[in-house]
Amino acid sequence: MGTVEESADPRARMWAPACQAVALLLGPYAEVVLHDPDTDRILAIWSPMSSRGPGDPSLLGELDALDPSARDVFGPYEKLLADGRRLSSVSAILRDADGRASAVLCVNLDRTPLEQAAAVLSAFGAPTVSRPEPLFEQAWSERVQHIIGAYVRQCGRPVERLTRADRLAVLAQLEEAKIFAVRRATPVVARAMQVSRSTLYGLLAELRAPNAEDSAP
């Protein structure tokens, strides 16, 4: 995995365990590179993503444009490989006891697996078309669940914590959908709203009372 040998630069030998640990943890999707800031050359590299190796140019000039307020750690920032892969990169300046920049550690993470996973999850959560209502006209029990569930999502409270006003509002929607014209709809609605039948009958009476008064001679 690594490219550090016994005769390698002492800085590479010193940082090799930490670099190898990162490469092992994130491999095979992370490249770990140790650079020499004085010569702008690669000191060592673990899990390389290209053909470059120790002694090749580091091209650390890309760090010059980064925000110096980040102190010794820069990123994550984006890189692109020649094959089109996108990388998330982090660079850290490693200093010696005198505070001089001794080496630069770069970790380049291939984002391809993450982007592929995100695409799969997005596909599952993609918007759906409006449901064909004619197919559900007879599925009144499902319509009960749909109306109550839509109200719960809108108000942000679970069904068992709906207030009296909430329940009356839901029953008004169910009444408008002519759910209670269906035989044996009341126990189904009561179970869905998590109330007793007697409570439901009381709420329906309260809901219908004004209509009854308006229709009275």
Accessible surface in RSA format (square Angstrom, percent):
REM  Atomic radii and reference values for relative SASA: ProtOr
REM  Chains: A
REM  Algorithm: Lee & Richards
REM  Probe-radius: 1.40
REM  Slices: 20
REM RES _ NUM      All-atoms   Total-Side   Main-Chain    Non-polar    All polar
REM                ABS   REL    ABS   REL    ABS   REL    ABS   REL    ABS   REL
RES MET A   1   109.52  56.7  43.42  28.7  66.09 157.4  59.18  50.3  50.34  66.7
RES GLY A   2    37.67  46.5   0.00   N/A  37.67  46.5   7.97  21.9  29.71  66.5
RES THR A   3    50.76  36.1  31.97  32.4  18.79  44.8  40.90  54.9   9.86  14.9
RES VAL A   4    44.76  29.5  15.91  14.4  28.85  69.5  16.29  14.2  28.47  77.2
RES GLU A   5   124.95  71.7 115.70  87.5   9.25  22.0  45.83  88.6  79.12  64.6
RES GLU A   6   161.29  92.6 146.07 110.5  15.22  36.2  69.65 134.7  91.64  74.8
RES SER A   7   103.32  87.3  67.44  90.0  35.88  82.7  55.23 117.6  48.10  67.4
RES ALA A   8    22.04  20.3   9.37  14.5  12.67  28.8  19.75  27.8   2.29   6.1
RES ASP A   9    45.24  31.7  31.50  31.4  13.74  32.5  16.26  38.3  28.98  28.9
RES PRO A  10    87.93  64.1  83.06  75.7   4.87  17.7  83.79  69.2   4.14  25.7
RES ARG A  11    45.50  19.1  44.58  22.7   0.92   2.2  23.65  32.3  21.85  13.2
RES ALA A  12     0.00   0.0   0.00   0.0   0.00   0.0   0.00   0.0   0.00   0.0
RES ARG A  13   107.86  45.3  93.73  47.8  14.13  33.6  33.32  45.5  74.54  45.2
RES MET A  14   120.87  62.6  94.58  62.6  26.29  62.6  64.90  55.2  55.97  74.1
RES TRP A  15    70.22  28.2  69.85  33.8   0.37   0.9  69.64  37.1   0.58   0.9
RES ALA A  16    17.05  15.7  17.01  26.3   0.04   0.1  17.05  24.0   0.00   0.0
RES PRO A  17    92.50  67.4  79.70  72.7  12.80  46.5  86.67  71.6   5.83  36.2
RES ALA A  18    50.18  46.1  39.63  61.2  10.54  24.0  48.62  68.5   1.56   4.1
RES CYS A  19     0.75   0.6   0.53   0.6   0.22   0.5   0.22   0.6   0.53   0.6
RES GLN A  20    78.21  43.7  78.21  57.2   0.00   0.0   7.18  15.3  71.04  53.9
RES ALA A  21    57.69  53.0  47.37  73.1  10.33  23.5  52.58  74.0   5.11  13.5
RES VAL A  22    47.37  31.2  45.75  41.4   1.62   3.9  47.37  41.2   0.00   0.0
RES ALA A  23     0.00   0.0   0.00   0.0   0.00   0.0   0.00   0.0   0.00   0.0
RES LEU A  24   111.38  62.0  89.17  63.8  22.21  55.8  90.14  63.3  21.24  57.2
RES LEU A  25   147.25  82.0 120.13  85.9  27.12  68.2 126.60  88.9  20.66  55.6
RES LEU A  26    63.83  35.5  57.30  41.0   6.53  16.4  61.04  42.9   2.79   7.5
RES GLY A  27    27.44  33.8   0.00   N/A  27.44  33.8   6.10  16.7  21.34  47.8
RES PRO A  28   110.53  80.6  86.09  78.5  24.44  88.8  89.49  73.9  21.04 130.8
RES TYR A  29   101.07  47.2 100.96  57.4   0.11   0.3  58.44  43.9  42.63  52.6
RES ALA A  30     0.07   0.1   0.00   0.0   0.07   0.2   0.01   0.0   0.06   0.2
RES GLU A  31     5.40   3.1   5.40   4.1   0.00   0.0   0.00   0.0   5.40   4.4
RES VAL A  32     0.02   0.0   0.02   0.0   0.00   0.0   0.02   0.0   0.00   0.0
RES VAL A  33     0.00   0.0   0.00   0.0   0.00   0.0   0.00   0.0   0.00   0.0
RES LEU A  34     0.00   0.0   0.00   0.0   0.00   0.0   0.00   0.0   0.00   0.0
RES HIS A  35     5.01   2.7   5.01   3.5   0.00   0.0   1.44   1.5   3.57   4.2
RES ASP A  36    10.41   7.3  10.41  10.4   0.00   0.0   0.39   0.9  10.02  10.0
RES PRO A  37    43.26  31.5  18.05  16.5  25.21  91.6  18.61  15.4  24.64 153.2
RES ASP A  38   100.07  70.1  63.24  62.9  36.83  87.1  28.94  68.1  71.13  70.9
RES THR A  39    81.59  58.0  60.28  61.1  21.31  50.8  65.87  88.5  15.72  23.8
RES ASP A  40    54.61  38.3  53.10  52.9   1.51   3.6  27.73  65.3  26.89  26.8
RES ARG A  41   108.58  45.6 108.58  55.3   0.00   0.0  22.30  30.5  86.28  52.3
RES ILE A  42     3.87   2.2   0.00   0.0   3.87   9.3   0.00   0.0   3.87  10.5
RES LEU A  43    27.06  15.1  15.20  10.9  11.86  29.8  17.09  12.0   9.97  26.8
RES ALA A  44     0.41   0.4   0.41   0.6   0.00   0.0   0.41   0.6   0.00   0.0
RES ILE A  45     0.52   0.3   0.52   0.4   0.00   0.0   0.52   0.4   0.00   0.0
RES TRP A  46     4.40   1.8   4.40   2.1   0.00   0.0   0.00   0.0   4.40   7.1
RES SER A  47    23.91  20.2  11.05  14.7  12.86  29.6  16.39  34.9   7.52  10.5
RES PRO A  48    62.10  45.3  38.72  35.3  23.38  85.0  38.72  32.0  23.38 145.3
RES MET A  49    33.48  17.3   9.27   6.1  24.22  57.7  17.66  15.0  15.83  21.0
RES SER A  50    61.55  52.0  38.77  51.7  22.77  52.5  46.35  98.7  15.20  21.3
RES SER A  51   121.80 102.9  81.88 109.3  39.92  92.0  56.59 120.5  65.22  91.4
RES ARG A  52    67.19  28.2  58.18  29.7   9.01  21.5  31.44  43.0  35.75  21.7
RES GLY A  53    15.28  18.8   0.00   N/A  15.28  18.8  14.93  41.0   0.35   0.8
RES PRO A  54    68.08  49.6  44.50  40.6  23.57  85.7  44.86  37.0  23.22 144.3
RES GLY A  55    43.03  53.1   0.00   N/A  43.03  53.1  31.88  87.5  11.15  25.0
RES ASP A  56    51.93  36.4  51.51  51.3   0.42   1.0   7.62  17.9  44.31  44.2
RES PRO A  57    69.46  50.6  63.49  57.9   5.96  21.7  63.49  52.4   5.96  37.1
RES SER A  58     7.68   6.5   0.00   0.0   7.68  17.7   0.00   0.0   7.68  10.8
RES LEU A  59   128.64  71.6 123.64  88.5   5.01  12.6 127.00  89.2   1.64   4.4
RES LEU A  60    21.76  12.1  19.37  13.9   2.39   6.0  19.69  13.8   2.06   5.6
RES GLY A  61    47.99  59.2   0.00   N/A  47.99  59.2  33.50  91.9  14.49  32.5
RES GLU A  62    83.76  48.1  59.10  44.7  24.66  58.7  39.84  77.1  43.92  35.9
RES LEU A  63    21.06  11.7  15.35  11.0   5.71  14.3  15.44  10.8   5.62  15.1
RES ASP A  64   125.13  87.6  91.40  91.0  33.73  79.8  37.13  87.4  88.00  87.8
RES ALA A  65    98.57  90.6  59.78  92.3  38.78  88.2  71.02 100.0  27.55  73.0
RES LEU A  66    45.81  25.5  37.98  27.2   7.83  19.7  39.64  27.8   6.17  16.6
RES ASP A  67    88.23  61.8  75.89  75.5  12.34  29.2  38.68  91.0  49.55  49.4
RES PRO A  68   113.46  82.7  97.23  88.6  16.23  59.0 100.84  83.3  12.62  78.4
RES SER A  69    87.19  73.7  55.32  73.8  31.87  73.4  55.45 118.1  31.74  44.5
RES ALA A  70    43.76  40.2  23.00  35.5  20.76  47.2  35.56  50.1   8.20  21.7
RES ARG A  71   196.71  82.6 182.55  93.1  14.16  33.7  69.08  94.4 127.63  77.3
RES ASP A  72    44.54  31.2  43.50  43.3   1.04   2.5  15.98  37.6  28.56  28.5
RES VAL A  73    82.44  54.2  78.24  70.8   4.21  10.1  78.24  68.0   4.21  11.4
RES PHE A  74    19.12   9.6  18.39  11.4   0.72   1.9  19.12  11.6   0.00   0.0
RES GLY A  75    43.92  54.2   0.00   N/A  43.92  54.2   6.69  18.4  37.23  83.4
RES PRO A  76   108.67  79.2  82.73  75.4  25.94  94.3  82.97  68.5  25.70 159.8
RES TYR A  77    43.51  20.3  33.38  19.0  10.13  26.4  43.49  32.7   0.02   0.0
RES GLU A  78    91.80  52.7  63.33  47.9  28.46  67.8  24.95  48.3  66.85  54.6
RES LYS A  79    46.77  22.8  40.13  24.6   6.64  15.8  32.58  29.3  14.20  15.1
RES LEU A  80   120.08  66.9  88.79  63.5  31.29  78.7  88.79  62.4  31.29  84.2
RES LEU A  81    43.01  24.0  34.33  24.6   8.68  21.8  36.74  25.8   6.27  16.9
RES ALA A  82   122.01 112.2  70.01 108.0  52.01 118.3  83.45 117.5  38.57 102.2
RES ASP A  83    97.25  68.1  55.94  55.7  41.31  97.7  50.17 118.1  47.08  47.0
RES GLY A  84    51.04  62.9   0.00   N/A  51.04  62.9  33.05  90.7  18.00  40.3
RES ARG A  85    77.23  32.4  72.40  36.9   4.83  11.5  32.48  44.4  44.75  27.1
RES ARG A  86    90.36  37.9  88.74  45.2   1.61   3.8  26.99  36.9  63.37  38.4
RES LEU A  87     3.06   1.7   3.06   2.2   0.00   0.0   3.06   2.1   0.00   0.0
RES SER A  88    29.96  25.3  27.02  36.1   2.93   6.8  12.53  26.7  17.43  24.4
RES SER A  89     0.03   0.0   0.03   0.0   0.00   0.0   0.03   0.1   0.00   0.0
RES VAL A  90    54.27  35.7  53.44  48.4   0.83   2.0  53.44  46.4   0.83   2.3
RES SER A  91     0.46   0.4   0.33   0.4   0.13   0.3   0.46   1.0   0.00   0.0
RES ALA A  92    20.98  19.3  20.88  32.2   0.11   0.2  20.88  29.4   0.11   0.3
RES ILE A  93    38.31  21.8  29.82  22.2   8.49  20.5  29.82  21.5   8.49  23.0
RES LEU A  94    23.18  12.9  19.96  14.3   3.23   8.1  23.18  16.3   0.00   0.0
RES ARG A  95   109.93  46.2  81.66  41.6  28.27  67.3  29.87  40.8  80.06  48.5
RES ASP A  96    53.10  37.2  35.42  35.3  17.68  41.8  34.63  81.5  18.47  18.4
RES ALA A  97   114.12 104.9  64.66  99.8  49.46 112.5  77.91 109.7  36.21  95.9
RES ASP A  98   136.21  95.4  98.64  98.2  37.57  88.8  30.38  71.5 105.83 105.5
RES GLY A  99    38.73  47.8   0.00   N/A  38.73  47.8  26.72  73.3  12.01  26.9
RES ARG A 100   125.63  52.7 118.06  60.2   7.57  18.0  72.82  99.5  52.80  32.0
RES ALA A 101    27.74  25.5  24.19  37.3   3.55   8.1  24.19  34.1   3.55   9.4
RES SER A 102     9.12   7.7   9.04  12.1   0.08   0.2   3.07   6.5   6.06   8.5
RES ALA A 103     0.00   0.0   0.00   0.0   0.00   0.0   0.00   0.0   0.00   0.0
RES VAL A 104     6.04   4.0   6.04   5.5   0.00   0.0   6.04   5.2   0.00   0.0
RES LEU A 105    29.33  16.3  28.52  20.4   0.82   2.1  28.52  20.0   0.82   2.2
RES CYS A 106     1.53   1.2   1.53   1.7   0.00   0.0   0.26   0.7   1.26   1.4
RES VAL A 107    26.01  17.1  25.02  22.7   0.99   2.4  25.02  21.7   0.99   2.7
RES ASN A 108     1.39   1.0   1.39   1.3   0.00   0.0   0.00   0.0   1.39   1.3
RES LEU A 109    49.63  27.6  49.63  35.5   0.00   0.0  49.63  34.9   0.00   0.0
RES ASP A 110    10.46   7.3   8.97   8.9   1.49   3.5   0.52   1.2   9.94   9.9
RES ARG A 111    56.61  23.8  56.61  28.9   0.00   0.0   5.03   6.9  51.57  31.3
RES THR A 112    38.80  27.6  38.62  39.2   0.17   0.4  35.26  47.4   3.53   5.3
RES PRO A 113    39.65  28.9  33.04  30.1   6.61  24.0  34.41  28.4   5.23  32.5
RES LEU A 114   110.48  61.5 105.52  75.5   4.96  12.5 106.23  74.6   4.24  11.4
RES GLU A 115    63.74  36.6  56.12  42.5   7.62  18.1  38.19  73.9  25.54  20.9
RES GLN A 116   114.12  63.8 108.32  79.2   5.79  13.8  42.88  91.3  71.24  54.0
RES ALA A 117    52.28  48.1  44.30  68.4   7.97  18.1  51.31  72.3   0.97   2.6
RES ALA A 118    52.44  48.2  47.74  73.7   4.70  10.7  51.56  72.6   0.87   2.3
RES ALA A 119    61.92  56.9  48.72  75.2  13.20  30.0  56.46  79.5   5.45  14.4
RES VAL A 120    85.22  56.1  82.38  74.6   2.85   6.9  84.98  73.8   0.24   0.7
RES LEU A 121   127.27  70.9 119.20  85.3   8.07  20.3 119.43  83.9   7.83  21.1
RES SER A 122    75.97  64.2  60.57  80.8  15.39  35.5  41.77  88.9  34.19  47.9
RES ALA A 123    72.87  67.0  49.17  75.9  23.70  53.9  57.53  81.0  15.34  40.6
RES PHE A 124   169.12  84.6 136.47  84.5  32.65  85.0 140.67  85.3  28.44  81.4
RES GLY A 125    64.36  79.4   0.00   N/A  64.36  79.4  35.87  98.4  28.49  63.8
RES ALA A 126    51.22  47.1  38.13  58.8  13.08  29.8  41.45  58.4   9.77  25.9
RES PRO A 127   135.07  98.4 102.77  93.7  32.30 117.4 113.91  94.1  21.16 131.5
RES THR A 128   126.86  90.2  96.63  98.0  30.23  72.0  72.79  97.8  54.07  81.7
RES VAL A 129   136.53  89.8 119.20 107.9  17.33  41.8 126.31 109.7  10.22  27.7
RES SER A 130   107.88  91.2  81.27 108.5  26.60  61.3  50.25 107.0  57.63  80.7
RES ARG A 131    58.92  24.7  44.55  22.7  14.37  34.2  39.62  54.1  19.30  11.7
RES PRO A 132    68.27  49.8  58.03  52.9  10.24  37.2  68.27  56.4   0.00   0.0
RES GLU A 133    79.25  45.5  77.25  58.4   2.00   4.8  54.62 105.6  24.63  20.1
RES PRO A 134   100.19  73.0  84.17  76.7  16.03  58.3  84.24  69.5  15.96  99.2
RES LEU A 135   137.99  76.8 109.21  78.1  28.78  72.4 112.67  79.1  25.32  68.1
RES PHE A 136    47.75  23.9  46.79  29.0   0.96   2.5  47.12  28.6   0.63   1.8
RES GLU A 137   120.58  69.2  92.74  70.2  27.85  66.3  33.53  64.9  87.06  71.1
RES GLN A 138   156.22  87.4 140.39 102.6  15.83  37.7  65.47 139.4  90.75  68.8
RES ALA A 139    35.39  32.5  24.79  38.3  10.60  24.1  34.46  48.5   0.93   2.5
RES TRP A 140    62.20  25.0  61.57  29.8   0.63   1.5  39.59  21.1  22.61  36.7
RES SER A 141    54.38  46.0  53.62  71.6   0.77   1.8  22.71  48.4  31.67  44.4
RES GLU A 142    75.31  43.2  71.25  53.9   4.06   9.7  32.50  62.9  42.81  35.0
RES ARG A 143    75.65  31.8  75.65  38.6   0.00   0.0  14.01  19.1  61.64  37.4
RES VAL A 144     0.00   0.0   0.00   0.0   0.00   0.0   0.00   0.0   0.00   0.0
RES GLN A 145   105.90  59.2  99.37  72.6   6.53  15.5  38.52  82.0  67.38  51.1
RES HIS A 146    91.54  50.0  81.43  56.6  10.11  25.9  52.44  54.0  39.10  45.5
RES ILE A 147    16.52   9.4  14.55  10.8   1.96   4.7  16.52  11.9   0.00   0.0
RES ILE A 148     8.47   4.8   8.47   6.3   0.00   0.0   8.47   6.1   0.00   0.0
RES GLY A 149    30.11  37.1   0.00   N/A  30.11  37.1  29.42  80.7   0.69   1.5
RES ALA A 150    50.27  46.2  39.00  60.2  11.26  25.6  44.44  62.6   5.83  15.4
RES TYR A 151    33.12  15.5  30.71  17.5   2.41   6.3  17.32  13.0  15.80  19.5
RES VAL A 152    31.80  20.9  31.10  28.2   0.70   1.7  31.10  27.0   0.70   1.9
RES ARG A 153   208.80  87.7 180.40  92.0  28.40  67.6  64.79  88.5 144.02  87.3
RES GLN A 154   152.59  85.3 116.60  85.2  35.98  85.7  44.81  95.4 107.78  81.7
RES CYS A 155    36.54  27.6   9.27  10.3  27.26  64.1  18.32  46.4  18.22  19.6
RES GLY A 156    63.90  78.8   0.00   N/A  63.90  78.8  33.27  91.3  30.63  68.6
RES ARG A 157    83.37  35.0  82.18  41.9   1.20   2.8  30.24  41.3  53.13  32.2
RES PRO A 158    53.23  38.8  47.05  42.9   6.18  22.5  52.57  43.4   0.65   4.1
RES VAL A 159    23.15  15.2  21.37  19.3   1.78   4.3  21.37  18.6   1.78   4.8
RES GLU A 160    96.91  55.6  76.69  58.0  20.22  48.2  39.40  76.2  57.51  47.0
RES ARG A 161   161.35  67.7 146.05  74.5  15.30  36.4  43.27  59.1 118.08  71.6
RES LEU A 162     8.38   4.7   0.32   0.2   8.06  20.3   0.32   0.2   8.06  21.7
RES THR A 163    68.68  48.8  60.67  61.5   8.01  19.1  64.77  87.0   3.90   5.9
RES ARG A 164   137.13  57.6 129.56  66.0   7.58  18.0  59.15  80.8  77.99  47.3
RES ALA A 165    72.75  66.9  61.59  95.0  11.17  25.4  65.01  91.6   7.74  20.5
RES ASP A 166     9.32   6.5   9.14   9.1   0.18   0.4   0.18   0.4   9.14   9.1
RES ARG A 167    48.65  20.4  48.65  24.8   0.00   0.0   0.43   0.6  48.22  29.2
RES LEU A 168    35.14  19.6  34.38  24.6   0.77   1.9  34.63  24.3   0.51   1.4
RES ALA A 169    38.11  35.0  28.32  43.7   9.79  22.3  36.36  51.2   1.75   4.6
RES VAL A 170     0.00   0.0   0.00   0.0   0.00   0.0   0.00   0.0   0.00   0.0
RES LEU A 171     0.00   0.0   0.00   0.0   0.00   0.0   0.00   0.0   0.00   0.0
RES ALA A 172    41.86  38.5  35.42  54.7   6.44  14.7  37.20  52.4   4.66  12.3
RES GLN A 173    72.95  40.8  69.20  50.6   3.75   8.9  27.58  58.7  45.37  34.4
RES LEU A 174     0.00   0.0   0.00   0.0   0.00   0.0   0.00   0.0   0.00   0.0
RES GLU A 175    55.58  31.9  47.33  35.8   8.26  19.7  29.89  57.8  25.69  21.0
RES GLU A 176   145.52  83.5 121.31  91.8  24.21  57.7  52.45 101.4  93.08  76.0
RES ALA A 177    30.63  28.2   4.11   6.3  26.52  60.3  15.42  21.7  15.21  40.3
RES LYS A 178   151.74  74.0 142.94  87.7   8.80  21.0  96.67  87.0  55.07  58.7
RES ILE A 179     3.84   2.2   3.76   2.8   0.08   0.2   3.84   2.8   0.00   0.0
RES PHE A 180    33.84  16.9   7.98   4.9  25.87  67.3   8.91   5.4  24.94  71.4
RES ALA A 181    89.72  82.5  45.95  70.9  43.77  99.6  57.55  81.0  32.17  85.2
RES VAL A 182    49.59  32.6  40.08  36.3   9.51  22.9  45.17  39.2   4.43  12.0
RES ARG A 183   193.51  81.2 174.17  88.8  19.34  46.0  70.99  97.0 122.52  74.3
RES ARG A 184   162.66  68.3 146.32  74.6  16.34  38.9  66.89  91.4  95.77  58.0
RES ALA A 185     2.11   1.9   0.59   0.9   1.52   3.4   0.59   0.8   1.52   4.0
RES THR A 186    22.14  15.8  21.74  22.0   0.41   1.0   3.11   4.2  19.03  28.8
RES PRO A 187    23.80  17.3  22.83  20.8   0.97   3.5  23.44  19.4   0.36   2.2
RES VAL A 188    29.94  19.7  28.74  26.0   1.20   2.9  28.79  25.0   1.15   3.1
RES VAL A 189     0.00   0.0   0.00   0.0   0.00   0.0   0.00   0.0   0.00   0.0
RES ALA A 190     3.46   3.2   3.42   5.3   0.05   0.1   3.42   4.8   0.05   0.1
RES ARG A 191   162.55  68.3 144.18  73.5  18.37  43.7  80.21 109.6  82.34  49.9
RES ALA A 192    19.17  17.6   1.23   1.9  17.94  40.8  10.52  14.8   8.65  22.9
RES MET A 193     0.44   0.2   0.09   0.1   0.35   0.8   0.09   0.1   0.35   0.5
RES GLN A 194   106.42  59.5  76.25  55.7  30.17  71.8  32.31  68.8  74.11  56.2
RES VAL A 195    21.66  14.3   2.09   1.9  19.57  47.1  11.74  10.2   9.92  26.9
RES SER A 196    60.10  50.8  43.94  58.6  16.16  37.2  50.53 107.6   9.58  13.4
RES ARG A 197   136.69  57.4 132.83  67.7   3.86   9.2  36.94  50.5  99.75  60.5
RES SER A 198    85.03  71.9  68.94  92.0  16.10  37.1  52.55 111.9  32.48  45.5
RES THR A 199    54.47  38.7  44.41  45.0  10.06  24.0  28.23  37.9  26.24  39.7
RES LEU A 200     0.00   0.0   0.00   0.0   0.00   0.0   0.00   0.0   0.00   0.0
RES TYR A 201   120.73  56.4 116.19  66.1   4.54  11.8  86.70  65.2  34.03  41.9
RES GLY A 202    37.20  45.9   0.00   N/A  37.20  45.9  31.66  86.9   5.54  12.4
RES LEU A 203     1.97   1.1   1.97   1.4   0.00   0.0   1.97   1.4   0.00   0.0
RES LEU A 204     6.75   3.8   6.75   4.8   0.00   0.0   6.75   4.7   0.00   0.0
RES ALA A 205    63.74  58.6  49.97  77.1  13.77  31.3  58.80  82.8   4.94  13.1
RES GLU A 206    75.89  43.6  62.94  47.6  12.95  30.8  40.34  78.0  35.55  29.0
RES LEU A 207    39.17  21.8  30.51  21.8   8.66  21.8  34.19  24.0   4.98  13.4
RES ARG A 208    92.20  38.7  91.84  46.8   0.36   0.9  38.17  52.2  54.04  32.7
RES ALA A 209    43.19  39.7  37.03  57.1   6.16  14.0  42.96  60.5   0.23   0.6
RES PRO A 210    73.51  53.6  71.26  65.0   2.25   8.2  73.19  60.4   0.32   2.0
RES ASN A 211    93.83  64.7  87.59  84.6   6.24  15.0  27.19  65.4  66.64  64.4
RES ALA A 212    61.29  56.4  48.76  75.3  12.53  28.5  55.56  78.2   5.73  15.2
RES GLU A 213   129.59  74.4 112.94  85.4  16.65  39.6  42.98  83.1  86.61  70.7
RES ASP A 214   121.95  85.4  88.01  87.6  33.94  80.3  34.16  80.4  87.79  87.6
RES SER A 215    91.91  77.7  57.10  76.2  34.80  80.2  51.37 109.4  40.54  56.8
RES ALA A 216    60.95  56.0  38.52  59.4  22.43  51.0  43.26  60.9  17.69  46.9
RES PRO A 217   178.35 130.0 106.12  96.7  72.24 262.6 146.61 121.0  31.74 197.3
END  Absolute sums over single chains surface
CHAIN  1 A    13732.9      10827.9       2905.0       8235.8       5497.1
END  Absolute sums over all chains
TOTAL         13732.9      10827.9       2905.0       8235.8       5497.1
